[in-house]
Amino acid sequence: MQRTQISLTDEGRRALDAEAARTGRSLSALIRDAVEQVYGSARSADDDLASMRRAFGSWRDHDLDGAAWVERRRSGSRLAPRDP
């Protein structure tokens, strides 16, 4: 493991402190996990493709297409009940 020093915004530090308090994990562990998730080698194009294939067809039981559903959400009240 290699030691490094970083600078964080006050907001970023507060977010890390809150997550560390919530999970009991160290700031270093949280930062390592975030770096691995965003830049790490654990995620591959094959993983992304497999996720897309699993999601294919998941909207087929809806009456509206995706664009129409988004427009309905935008034009209505944010407190309106959601479609099932």
Secondary structure, DSSP 8 states (H G I E B T S, - for coil): ---------HHHHHHHHHHHHHH---HHHHHHHHHHHHHSTT--HHHHHHHHHHHTTTTTT-SS-HHHHHHHHHHS-TTS----
